[in-house]
Amino acid sequence: MLGGFMPFAADQRRFASQVRVLRRAQEEGRSATRAIFGWFPPRWCNLSVGAISLIDSLLALNPRERPSVATVLQHPWISR
């Protein structure tokens, strides 16, 4: 919502392909082991540093490294 477009894939066929890969891994008892994403202009150039830091923390690959709901609610970008 912040960038004004669907996350992870603008192309619906590519998105469907990504979903199939993730589902297959889940069925095999595996989880995602890598993630590649970036903040590419022009869509992200007006996003605040606080918003980007919050999103970065939420996208941590290891679930244990992601903030709790309480921590997110205390993040300066949310609590201001």
Buried (B, 14 or more C-beta within 10 A) or exposed (E): EBEEEEEEBEEEEEBEEEEEEEEEEEEEEEEEEEEEEEEEEEEBEEBEEEBBEBBEBEEEEEEEEEBEEEEBEEBEBEEE
